[in-house]
Amino acid sequence: AGGNGSGSATYELYYPHGLFVDDDQTVVIADTRNNRIIQWKNGDTTNGQVVAGGKGEGNGLNQLNGPRDV
């Protein structure tokens, strides 16, 4: 996950904070400055999947405001 510098593509993170790894080895990260929660499935190291937020900062159904933990 990440490792390509900061940015908003699904293979980049921008000030990541909270991290969680589930029983299937899926990595879930609070991508704070991108206002999203993103996950990487075990074995897929090229692109993450946005699971919450990702549409800018705000309080809409598809927005988060600087998430810091998962």
mmCIF file of the N, C-alpha and C atoms, coordinates in Angstrom:
data_MODEL
# 
_entry.id   MODEL 
# 
loop_
_atom_site.group_PDB 
_atom_site.id 
_atom_site.type_symbol 
_atom_site.label_atom_id 
_atom_site.label_alt_id 
_atom_site.label_comp_id 
_atom_site.label_asym_id 
_atom_site.label_entity_id 
_atom_site.label_seq_id 
_atom_site.pdbx_PDB_ins_code 
_atom_site.Cartn_x 
_atom_site.Cartn_y 
_atom_site.Cartn_z 
_atom_site.occupancy 
_atom_site.B_iso_or_equiv 
_atom_site.pdbx_formal_charge 
_atom_site.auth_seq_id 
_atom_site.auth_comp_id 
_atom_site.auth_asym_id 
_atom_site.auth_atom_id 
_atom_site.pdbx_PDB_model_num 
ATOM 1   N N  . ALA A 1 1  ? 0.853   -1.189  0.000  1.00 0.00 ? 1  ALA A N  1 
ATOM 2   C CA . ALA A 1 1  ? 0.000   0.000   0.000  1.00 0.00 ? 1  ALA A CA 1 
ATOM 3   C C  . ALA A 1 1  ? 0.885   1.233   0.000  1.00 0.00 ? 1  ALA A C  1 
ATOM 4   N N  . GLY A 1 2  ? 0.550   2.147   -0.853 1.00 0.00 ? 2  GLY A N  1 
ATOM 5   C CA . GLY A 1 2  ? 1.343   3.367   -0.931 1.00 0.00 ? 2  GLY A CA 1 
ATOM 6   C C  . GLY A 1 2  ? 2.711   3.102   -1.529 1.00 0.00 ? 2  GLY A C  1 
ATOM 7   N N  . GLY A 1 3  ? 3.702   3.844   -1.095 1.00 0.00 ? 3  GLY A N  1 
ATOM 8   C CA . GLY A 1 3  ? 5.057   3.663   -1.572 1.00 0.00 ? 3  GLY A CA 1 
ATOM 9   C C  . GLY A 1 3  ? 5.358   4.392   -2.866 1.00 0.00 ? 3  GLY A C  1 
ATOM 10  N N  . ASN A 1 4  ? 4.410   5.165   -3.361 1.00 0.00 ? 4  ASN A N  1 
ATOM 11  C CA . ASN A 1 4  ? 4.585   5.889   -4.617 1.00 0.00 ? 4  ASN A CA 1 
ATOM 12  C C  . ASN A 1 4  ? 4.551   7.397   -4.417 1.00 0.00 ? 4  ASN A C  1 
ATOM 13  N N  . GLY A 1 5  ? 4.843   7.859   -3.216 1.00 0.00 ? 5  GLY A N  1 
ATOM 14  C CA . GLY A 1 5  ? 4.751   9.280   -2.918 1.00 0.00 ? 5  GLY A CA 1 
ATOM 15  C C  . GLY A 1 5  ? 3.324   9.651   -2.549 1.00 0.00 ? 5  GLY A C  1 
ATOM 16  N N  . SER A 1 6  ? 3.130   10.880  -2.100 1.00 0.00 ? 6  SER A N  1 
ATOM 17  C CA . SER A 1 6  ? 1.784   11.304  -1.711 1.00 0.00 ? 6  SER A CA 1 
ATOM 18  C C  . SER A 1 6  ? 0.989   11.699  -2.945 1.00 0.00 ? 6  SER A C  1 
ATOM 19  N N  . GLY A 1 7  ? -0.319  11.466  -2.871 1.00 0.00 ? 7  GLY A N  1 
ATOM 20  C CA . GLY A 1 7  ? -1.204  11.798  -3.974 1.00 0.00 ? 7  GLY A CA 1 
ATOM 21  C C  . GLY A 1 7  ? -2.577  11.211  -3.744 1.00 0.00 ? 7  GLY A C  1 
ATOM 22  N N  . SER A 1 8  ? -3.446  11.337  -4.727 1.00 0.00 ? 8  SER A N  1 
ATOM 23  C CA . SER A 1 8  ? -4.826  10.900  -4.556 1.00 0.00 ? 8  SER A CA 1 
ATOM 24  C C  . SER A 1 8  ? -5.211  9.703   -5.416 1.00 0.00 ? 8  SER A C  1 
ATOM 25  N N  . ALA A 1 9  ? -4.272  9.148   -6.189 1.00 0.00 ? 9  ALA A N  1 
ATOM 26  C CA . ALA A 1 9  ? -4.579  7.939   -6.957 1.00 0.00 ? 9  ALA A CA 1 
ATOM 27  C C  . ALA A 1 9  ? -4.776  6.773   -5.990 1.00 0.00 ? 9  ALA A C  1 
ATOM 28  N N  . THR A 1 10 ? -5.410  5.688   -6.449 1.00 0.00 ? 10 THR A N  1 
ATOM 29  C CA . THR A 1 10 ? -5.682  4.565   -5.546 1.00 0.00 ? 10 THR A CA 1 
ATOM 30  C C  . THR A 1 10 ? -4.433  3.772   -5.178 1.00 0.00 ? 10 THR A C  1 
ATOM 31  N N  . TYR A 1 11 ? -3.300  4.113   -5.748 1.00 0.00 ? 11 TYR A N  1 
ATOM 32  C CA . TYR A 1 11 ? -2.039  3.485   -5.335 1.00 0.00 ? 11 TYR A CA 1 
ATOM 33  C C  . TYR A 1 11 ? -1.179  4.455   -4.521 1.00 0.00 ? 11 TYR A C  1 
ATOM 34  N N  . GLU A 1 12 ? -1.765  5.577   -4.084 1.00 0.00 ? 12 GLU A N  1 
ATOM 35  C CA . GLU A 1 12 ? -1.046  6.581   -3.301 1.00 0.00 ? 12 GLU A CA 1 
ATOM 36  C C  . GLU A 1 12 ? -1.818  6.909   -2.028 1.00 0.00 ? 12 GLU A C  1 
ATOM 37  N N  . LEU A 1 13 ? -1.096  7.369   -1.023 1.00 0.00 ? 13 LEU A N  1 
ATOM 38  C CA . LEU A 1 13 ? -1.681  7.834   0.228  1.00 0.00 ? 13 LEU A CA 1 
ATOM 39  C C  . LEU A 1 13 ? -1.188  9.245   0.491  1.00 0.00 ? 13 LEU A C  1 
ATOM 40  N N  . TYR A 1 14 ? -1.975  9.991   1.292  1.00 0.00 ? 14 TYR A N  1 
ATOM 41  C CA . TYR A 1 14 ? -1.595  11.359  1.635  1.00 0.00 ? 14 TYR A CA 1 
ATOM 42  C C  . TYR A 1 14 ? -1.886  11.560  3.118  1.00 0.00 ? 14 TYR A C  1 
ATOM 43  N N  . TYR A 1 15 ? -0.858  11.490  3.939  1.00 0.00 ? 15 TYR A N  1 
ATOM 44  C CA . TYR A 1 15 ? -0.935  11.535  5.403  1.00 0.00 ? 15 TYR A CA 1 
ATOM 45  C C  . TYR A 1 15 ? -1.798  10.395  5.955  1.00 0.00 ? 15 TYR A C  1 
ATOM 46  N N  . PRO A 1 16 ? -1.383  9.154   5.726  1.00 0.00 ? 16 PRO A N  1 
ATOM 47  C CA . PRO A 1 16 ? -2.124  8.025   6.290  1.00 0.00 ? 16 PRO A CA 1 
ATOM 48  C C  . PRO A 1 16 ? -1.976  7.987   7.808  1.00 0.00 ? 16 PRO A C  1 
ATOM 49  N N  . HIS A 1 17 ? -3.032  7.589   8.473  1.00 0.00 ? 17 HIS A N  1 
ATOM 50  C CA . HIS A 1 17 ? -2.998  7.463   9.931  1.00 0.00 ? 17 HIS A CA 1 
ATOM 51  C C  . HIS A 1 17 ? -3.407  6.051   10.327 1.00 0.00 ? 17 HIS A C  1 
ATOM 52  N N  . GLY A 1 18 ? -4.613  5.869   10.844 1.00 0.00 ? 18 GLY A N  1 
ATOM 53  C CA . GLY A 1 18 ? -5.038  4.582   11.382 1.00 0.00 ? 18 GLY A CA 1 
ATOM 54  C C  . GLY A 1 18 ? -4.911  3.444   10.384 1.00 0.00 ? 18 GLY A C  1 
ATOM 55  N N  . LEU A 1 19 ? -4.554  2.268   10.906 1.00 0.00 ? 19 LEU A N  1 
ATOM 56  C CA . LEU A 1 19 ? -4.337  1.081   10.090 1.00 0.00 ? 19 LEU A CA 1 
ATOM 57  C C  . LEU A 1 19 ? -5.000  -0.109  10.767 1.00 0.00 ? 19 LEU A C  1 
ATOM 58  N N  . PHE A 1 20 ? -5.619  -0.972  9.956  1.00 0.00 ? 20 PHE A N  1 
ATOM 59  C CA . PHE A 1 20 ? -6.243  -2.187  10.469 1.00 0.00 ? 20 PHE A CA 1 
ATOM 60  C C  . PHE A 1 20 ? -5.984  -3.306  9.481  1.00 0.00 ? 20 PHE A C  1 
ATOM 61  N N  . VAL A 1 21 ? -5.657  -4.499  9.976  1.00 0.00 ? 21 VAL A N  1 
ATOM 62  C CA . VAL A 1 21 ? -5.490  -5.681  9.131  1.00 0.00 ? 21 VAL A CA 1 
ATOM 63  C C  . VAL A 1 21 ? -6.473  -6.732  9.629  1.00 0.00 ? 21 VAL A C  1 
ATOM 64  N N  . ASP A 1 22 ? -7.370  -7.204  8.717  1.00 0.00 ? 22 ASP A N  1 
ATOM 65  C CA . ASP A 1 22 ? -8.367  -8.187  9.140  1.00 0.00 ? 22 ASP A CA 1 
ATOM 66  C C  . ASP A 1 22 ? -7.838  -9.616  8.993  1.00 0.00 ? 22 ASP A C  1 
ATOM 67  N N  . ASP A 1 23 ? -8.686  -10.593 9.312  1.00 0.00 ? 23 ASP A N  1 
ATOM 68  C CA . ASP A 1 23 ? -8.277  -11.998 9.281  1.00 0.00 ? 23 ASP A CA 1 
ATOM 69  C C  . ASP A 1 23 ? -7.869  -12.476 7.890  1.00 0.00 ? 23 ASP A C  1 
ATOM 70  N N  . ASP A 1 24 ? -8.382  -11.840 6.836  1.00 0.00 ? 24 ASP A N  1 
ATOM 71  C CA . ASP A 1 24 ? -8.033  -12.202 5.457  1.00 0.00 ? 24 ASP A CA 1 
ATOM 72  C C  . ASP A 1 24 ? -6.805  -11.450 4.960  1.00 0.00 ? 24 ASP A C  1 
ATOM 73  N N  . GLN A 1 25 ? -6.128  -10.730 5.859  1.00 0.00 ? 25 GLN A N  1 
ATOM 74  C CA . GLN A 1 25 ? -4.943  -9.931  5.523  1.00 0.00 ? 25 GLN A CA 1 
ATOM 75  C C  . GLN A 1 25 ? -5.261  -8.731  4.640  1.00 0.00 ? 25 GLN A C  1 
ATOM 76  N N  . THR A 1 26 ? -6.510  -8.261  4.665  1.00 0.00 ? 26 THR A N  1 
ATOM 77  C CA . THR A 1 26 ? -6.874  -7.022  3.987  1.00 0.00 ? 26 THR A CA 1 
ATOM 78  C C  . THR A 1 26 ? -6.406  -5.863  4.858  1.00 0.00 ? 26 THR A C  1 
ATOM 79  N N  . VAL A 1 27 ? -5.694  -4.916  4.261  1.00 0.00 ? 27 VAL A N  1 
ATOM 80  C CA . VAL A 1 27 ? -5.174  -3.753  4.976  1.00 0.00 ? 27 VAL A CA 1 
ATOM 81  C C  . VAL A 1 27 ? -6.112  -2.578  4.727  1.00 0.00 ? 27 VAL A C  1 
ATOM 82  N N  . VAL A 1 28 ? -6.605  -1.962  5.805  1.00 0.00 ? 28 VAL A N  1 
ATOM 83  C CA . VAL A 1 28 ? -7.511  -0.820  5.722  1.00 0.00 ? 28 VAL A CA 1 
ATOM 84  C C  . VAL A 1 28 ? -6.812  0.373   6.365  1.00 0.00 ? 28 VAL A C  1 
ATOM 85  N N  . ILE A 1 29 ? -6.795  1.516   5.663  1.00 0.00 ? 29 ILE A N  1 
ATOM 86  C CA . ILE A 1 29 ? -6.043  2.683   6.118  1.00 0.00 ? 29 ILE A CA 1 
ATOM 87  C C  . ILE A 1 29 ? -6.910  3.932   6.066  1.00 0.00 ? 29 ILE A C  1 
ATOM 88  N N  . ALA A 1 30 ? -6.829  4.756   7.120  1.00 0.00 ? 30 ALA A N  1 
ATOM 89  C CA . ALA A 1 30 ? -7.440  6.088   7.102  1.00 0.00 ? 30 ALA A CA 1 
ATOM 90  C C  . ALA A 1 30 ? -6.478  7.006   6.364  1.00 0.00 ? 30 ALA A C  1 
ATOM 91  N N  . ASP A 1 31 ? -6.851  7.397   5.157  1.00 0.00 ? 31 ASP A N  1 
ATOM 92  C CA . ASP A 1 31 ? -6.034  8.264   4.298  1.00 0.00 ? 31 ASP A CA 1 
ATOM 93  C C  . ASP A 1 31 ? -6.485  9.702   4.560  1.00 0.00 ? 31 ASP A C  1 
ATOM 94  N N  . THR A 1 32 ? -5.905  10.304  5.591  1.00 0.00 ? 32 THR A N  1 
ATOM 95  C CA . THR A 1 32 ? -6.409  11.541  6.183  1.00 0.00 ? 32 THR A CA 1 
ATOM 96  C C  . THR A 1 32 ? -6.567  12.695  5.204  1.00 0.00 ? 32 THR A C  1 
ATOM 97  N N  . ARG A 1 33 ? -5.522  13.064  4.495  1.00 0.00 ? 33 ARG A N  1 
ATOM 98  C CA . ARG A 1 33 ? -5.609  14.242  3.622  1.00 0.00 ? 33 ARG A CA 1 
ATOM 99  C C  . ARG A 1 33 ? -6.404  13.988  2.339  1.00 0.00 ? 33 ARG A C  1 
ATOM 100 N N  . ASN A 1 34 ? -6.613  12.720  1.983  1.00 0.00 ? 34 ASN A N  1 
ATOM 101 C CA . ASN A 1 34 ? -7.475  12.406  0.842  1.00 0.00 ? 34 ASN A CA 1 
ATOM 102 C C  . ASN A 1 34 ? -8.921  12.197  1.282  1.00 0.00 ? 34 ASN A C  1 
ATOM 103 N N  . ASN A 1 35 ? -9.181  12.350  2.586  1.00 0.00 ? 35 ASN A N  1 
ATOM 104 C CA . ASN A 1 35 ? -10.538 12.261  3.130  1.00 0.00 ? 35 ASN A CA 1 
ATOM 105 C C  . ASN A 1 35 ? -11.233 10.975  2.707  1.00 0.00 ? 35 ASN A C  1 
ATOM 106 N N  . ARG A 1 36 ? -10.532 9.848   2.930  1.00 0.00 ? 36 ARG A N  1 
ATOM 107 C CA . ARG A 1 36 ? -11.109 8.568   2.524  1.00 0.00 ? 36 ARG A CA 1 
ATOM 108 C C  . ARG A 1 36 ? -10.554 7.435   3.382  1.00 0.00 ? 36 ARG A C  1 
ATOM 109 N N  . ILE A 1 37 ? -11.267 6.327   3.363  1.00 0.00 ? 37 ILE A N  1 
ATOM 110 C CA . ILE A 1 37 ? -10.795 5.071   3.922  1.00 0.00 ? 37 ILE A CA 1 
ATOM 111 C C  . ILE A 1 37 ? -10.538 4.171   2.718  1.00 0.00 ? 37 ILE A C  1 
ATOM 112 N N  . ILE A 1 38 ? -9.349  3.615   2.646  1.00 0.00 ? 38 ILE A N  1 
ATOM 113 C CA . ILE A 1 38 ? -8.966  2.811   1.487  1.00 0.00 ? 38 ILE A CA 1 
ATOM 114 C C  . ILE A 1 38 ? -8.458  1.456   1.962  1.00 0.00 ? 38 ILE A C  1 
ATOM 115 N N  . GLN A 1 39 ? -8.699  0.418   1.157  1.00 0.00 ? 39 GLN A N  1 
ATOM 116 C CA . GLN A 1 39 ? -8.243  -0.915  1.543  1.00 0.00 ? 39 GLN A CA 1 
ATOM 117 C C  . GLN A 1 39 ? -7.480  -1.583  0.410  1.00 0.00 ? 39 GLN A C  1 
ATOM 118 N N  . TRP A 1 40 ? -6.593  -2.471  0.805  1.00 0.00 ? 40 TRP A N  1 
ATOM 119 C CA . TRP A 1 40 ? -5.851  -3.307  -0.138 1.00 0.00 ? 40 TRP A CA 1 
ATOM 120 C C  . TRP A 1 40 ? -6.110  -4.749  0.244  1.00 0.00 ? 40 TRP A C  1 
ATOM 121 N N  . LYS A 1 41 ? -6.565  -5.543  -0.709 1.00 0.00 ? 41 LYS A N  1 
ATOM 122 C CA . LYS A 1 41 ? -6.760  -6.976  -0.491 1.00 0.00 ? 41 LYS A CA 1 
ATOM 123 C C  . LYS A 1 41 ? -5.406  -7.680  -0.510 1.00 0.00 ? 41 LYS A C  1 
ATOM 124 N N  . ASN A 1 42 ? -5.319  -8.784  0.199  1.00 0.00 ? 42 ASN A N  1 
ATOM 125 C CA . ASN A 1 42 ? -4.101  -9.579  0.237  1.00 0.00 ? 42 ASN A CA 1 
ATOM 126 C C  . ASN A 1 42 ? -3.693  -9.963  -1.185 1.00 0.00 ? 42 ASN A C  1 
ATOM 127 N N  . GLY A 1 43 ? -2.453  -9.674  -1.549 1.00 0.00 ? 43 GLY A N  1 
ATOM 128 C CA . GLY A 1 43 ? -1.936  -10.018 -2.863 1.00 0.00 ? 43 GLY A CA 1 
ATOM 129 C C  . GLY A 1 43 ? -2.077  -8.934  -3.904 1.00 0.00 ? 43 GLY A C  1 
ATOM 130 N N  . ASP A 1 44 ? -2.927  -7.933  -3.669 1.00 0.00 ? 44 ASP A N  1 
ATOM 131 C CA . ASP A 1 44 ? -3.089  -6.832  -4.628 1.00 0.00 ? 44 ASP A CA 1 
ATOM 132 C C  . ASP A 1 44 ? -2.339  -5.621  -4.098 1.00 0.00 ? 44 ASP A C  1 
ATOM 133 N N  . THR A 1 45 ? -1.152  -5.401  -4.594 1.00 0.00 ? 45 THR A N  1 
ATOM 134 C CA . THR A 1 45 ? -0.342  -4.288  -4.107 1.00 0.00 ? 45 THR A CA 1 
ATOM 135 C C  . THR A 1 45 ? -0.323  -3.114  -5.075 1.00 0.00 ? 45 THR A C  1 
ATOM 136 N N  . THR A 1 46 ? -1.105  -3.188  -6.155 1.00 0.00 ? 46 THR A N  1 
ATOM 137 C CA . THR A 1 46 ? -1.053  -2.131  -7.161 1.00 0.00 ? 46 THR A CA 1 
ATOM 138 C C  . THR A 1 46 ? -2.093  -1.048  -6.946 1.00 0.00 ? 46 THR A C  1 
ATOM 139 N N  . ASN A 1 47 ? -3.313  -1.410  -6.585 1.00 0.00 ? 47 ASN A N  1 
ATOM 140 C CA . ASN A 1 47 ? -4.373  -0.412  -6.426 1.00 0.00 ? 47 ASN A CA 1 
ATOM 141 C C  . ASN A 1 47 ? -5.239  -0.734  -5.226 1.00 0.00 ? 47 ASN A C  1 
ATOM 142 N N  . GLY A 1 48 ? -5.504  0.295   -4.444 1.00 0.00 ? 48 GLY A N  1 
ATOM 143 C CA . GLY A 1 48 ? -6.426  0.139   -3.344 1.00 0.00 ? 48 GLY A CA 1 
ATOM 144 C C  . GLY A 1 48 ? -7.850  0.377   -3.806 1.00 0.00 ? 48 GLY A C  1 
ATOM 145 N N  . GLN A 1 49 ? -8.797  0.099   -2.913 1.00 0.00 ? 49 GLN A N  1 
ATOM 146 C CA . GLN A 1 49 ? -10.213 0.326   -3.186 1.00 0.00 ? 49 GLN A CA 1 
ATOM 147 C C  . GLN A 1 49 ? -10.751 1.280   -2.124 1.00 0.00 ? 49 GLN A C  1 
ATOM 148 N N  . VAL A 1 50 ? -11.338 2.383   -2.558 1.00 0.00 ? 50 VAL A N  1 
ATOM 149 C CA . VAL A 1 50 ? -11.936 3.338   -1.624 1.00 0.00 ? 50 VAL A CA 1 
ATOM 150 C C  . VAL A 1 50 ? -13.215 2.717   -1.077 1.00 0.00 ? 50 VAL A C  1 
ATOM 151 N N  . VAL A 1 51 ? -13.317 2.616   0.256  1.00 0.00 ? 51 VAL A N  1 
ATOM 152 C CA . VAL A 1 51 ? -14.493 2.014   0.875  1.00 0.00 ? 51 VAL A CA 1 
ATOM 153 C C  . VAL A 1 51 ? -15.347 3.033   1.625  1.00 0.00 ? 51 VAL A C  1 
ATOM 154 N N  . ALA A 1 52 ? -14.835 4.238   1.834  1.00 0.00 ? 52 ALA A N  1 
ATOM 155 C CA . ALA A 1 52 ? -15.614 5.318   2.454  1.00 0.00 ? 52 ALA A CA 1 
ATOM 156 C C  . ALA A 1 52 ? -14.981 6.648   2.078  1.00 0.00 ? 52 ALA A C  1 
ATOM 157 N N  . GLY A 1 53 ? -15.825 7.639   1.863  1.00 0.00 ? 53 GLY A N  1 
ATOM 158 C CA . GLY A 1 53 ? -15.334 8.960   1.491  1.00 0.00 ? 53 GLY A CA 1 
ATOM 159 C C  . GLY A 1 53 ? -14.805 8.979   0.079  1.00 0.00 ? 53 GLY A C  1 
ATOM 160 N N  . GLY A 1 54 ? -13.775 9.782   -0.144 1.00 0.00 ? 54 GLY A N  1 
ATOM 161 C CA . GLY A 1 54 ? -13.139 9.846   -1.448 1.00 0.00 ? 54 GLY A CA 1 
ATOM 162 C C  . GLY A 1 54 ? -13.669 10.920  -2.379 1.00 0.00 ? 54 GLY A C  1 
ATOM 163 N N  . LYS A 1 55 ? -14.683 11.651  -1.941 1.00 0.00 ? 55 LYS A N  1 
ATOM 164 C CA . LYS A 1 55 ? -15.266 12.710  -2.773 1.00 0.00 ? 55 LYS A CA 1 
ATOM 165 C C  . LYS A 1 55 ? -15.040 14.079  -2.144 1.00 0.00 ? 55 LYS A C  1 
ATOM 166 N N  . GLY A 1 56 ? -13.850 14.254  -1.581 1.00 0.00 ? 56 GLY A N  1 
ATOM 167 C CA . GLY A 1 56 ? -13.507 15.538  -0.985 1.00 0.00 ? 56 GLY A CA 1 
ATOM 168 C C  . GLY A 1 56 ? -13.917 15.641  0.467  1.00 0.00 ? 56 GLY A C  1 
ATOM 169 N N  . GLU A 1 57 ? -13.518 16.737  1.077  1.00 0.00 ? 57 GLU A N  1 
ATOM 170 C CA . GLU A 1 57 ? -13.821 17.004  2.482  1.00 0.00 ? 57 GLU A CA 1 
ATOM 171 C C  . GLU A 1 57 ? -15.254 17.479  2.609  1.00 0.00 ? 57 GLU A C  1 
ATOM 172 N N  . GLY A 1 58 ? -15.967 16.978  3.615  1.00 0.00 ? 58 GLY A N  1 
ATOM 173 C CA . GLY A 1 58 ? -17.326 17.443  3.840  1.00 0.00 ? 58 GLY A CA 1 
ATOM 174 C C  . GLY A 1 58 ? -18.133 16.478  4.676  1.00 0.00 ? 58 GLY A C  1 
ATOM 175 N N  . ASN A 1 59 ? -19.452 16.713  4.705  1.00 0.00 ? 59 ASN A N  1 
ATOM 176 C CA . ASN A 1 59 ? -20.335 15.880  5.507  1.00 0.00 ? 59 ASN A CA 1 
ATOM 177 C C  . ASN A 1 59 ? -21.390 15.172  4.662  1.00 0.00 ? 59 ASN A C  1 
ATOM 178 N N  . GLY A 1 60 ? -21.154 15.070  3.353  1.00 0.00 ? 60 GLY A N  1 
ATOM 179 C CA . GLY A 1 60 ? -22.053 14.320  2.486  1.00 0.00 ? 60 GLY A CA 1 
ATOM 180 C C  . GLY A 1 60 ? -21.896 12.824  2.712  1.00 0.00 ? 60 GLY A C  1 
ATOM 181 N N  . LEU A 1 61 ? -22.813 12.035  2.132  1.00 0.00 ? 61 LEU A N  1 
ATOM 182 C CA . LEU A 1 61 ? -22.770 10.590  2.304  1.00 0.00 ? 61 LEU A CA 1 
ATOM 183 C C  . LEU A 1 61 ? -21.505 9.962   1.732  1.00 0.00 ? 61 LEU A C  1 
ATOM 184 N N  . ASN A 1 62 ? -20.883 10.606  0.777  1.00 0.00 ? 62 ASN A N  1 
ATOM 185 C CA . ASN A 1 62 ? -19.663 10.066  0.170  1.00 0.00 ? 62 ASN A CA 1 
ATOM 186 C C  . ASN A 1 62 ? -18.441 10.924  0.501  1.00 0.00 ? 62 ASN A C  1 
ATOM 187 N N  . GLN A 1 63 ? -18.489 11.624  1.647  1.00 0.00 ? 63 GLN A N  1 
ATOM 188 C CA . GLN A 1 63 ? -17.390 12.496  2.050  1.00 0.00 ? 63 GLN A CA 1 
ATOM 189 C C  . GLN A 1 63 ? -16.986 12.209  3.491  1.00 0.00 ? 63 GLN A C  1 
ATOM 190 N N  . LEU A 1 64 ? -15.726 12.463  3.789  1.00 0.00 ? 64 LEU A N  1 
ATOM 191 C CA . LEU A 1 64 ? -15.208 12.415  5.152  1.00 0.00 ? 64 LEU A CA 1 
ATOM 192 C C  . LEU A 1 64 ? -14.411 13.687  5.389  1.00 0.00 ? 64 LEU A C  1 
ATOM 193 N N  . ASN A 1 65 ? -14.141 13.968  6.662  1.00 0.00 ? 65 ASN A N  1 
ATOM 194 C CA . ASN A 1 65 ? -13.387 15.164  7.011  1.00 0.00 ? 65 ASN A CA 1 
ATOM 195 C C  . ASN A 1 65 ? -12.149 14.760  7.811  1.00 0.00 ? 65 ASN A C  1 
ATOM 196 N N  . GLY A 1 66 ? -11.072 14.433  7.106  1.00 0.00 ? 66 GLY A N  1 
ATOM 197 C CA . GLY A 1 66 ? -9.806  14.093  7.755  1.00 0.00 ? 66 GLY A CA 1 
ATOM 198 C C  . GLY A 1 66 ? -9.871  12.890  8.670  1.00 0.00 ? 66 GLY A C  1 
ATOM 199 N N  . PRO A 1 67 ? -10.295 11.717  8.178  1.00 0.00 ? 67 PRO A N  1 
ATOM 200 C CA . PRO A 1 67 ? -10.359 10.544  9.060  1.00 0.00 ? 67 PRO A CA 1 
ATOM 201 C C  . PRO A 1 67 ? -8.983  10.188  9.610  1.00 0.00 ? 67 PRO A C  1 
ATOM 202 N N  . ARG A 1 68 ? -8.934  9.796   10.880 1.00 0.00 ? 68 ARG A N  1 
ATOM 203 C CA . ARG A 1 68 ? -7.652  9.510   11.522 1.00 0.00 ? 68 ARG A CA 1 
ATOM 204 C C  . ARG A 1 68 ? -7.527  8.080   12.029 1.00 0.00 ? 68 ARG A C  1 
ATOM 205 N N  . ASP A 1 69 ? -8.593  7.299   11.961 1.00 0.00 ? 69 ASP A N  1 
ATOM 206 C CA . ASP A 1 69 ? -8.513  5.930   12.474 1.00 0.00 ? 69 ASP A CA 1 
ATOM 207 C C  . ASP A 1 69 ? -9.572  5.074   11.805 1.00 0.00 ? 69 ASP A C  1 
ATOM 208 N N  . VAL A 1 70 ? -9.370  3.775   11.869 1.00 0.00 ? 70 VAL A N  1 
ATOM 209 C CA . VAL A 1 70 ? -10.335 2.817   11.329 1.00 0.00 ? 70 VAL A CA 1 
ATOM 210 C C  . VAL A 1 70 ? -10.638 1.772   12.365 1.00 0.00 ? 70 VAL A C  1 
# 
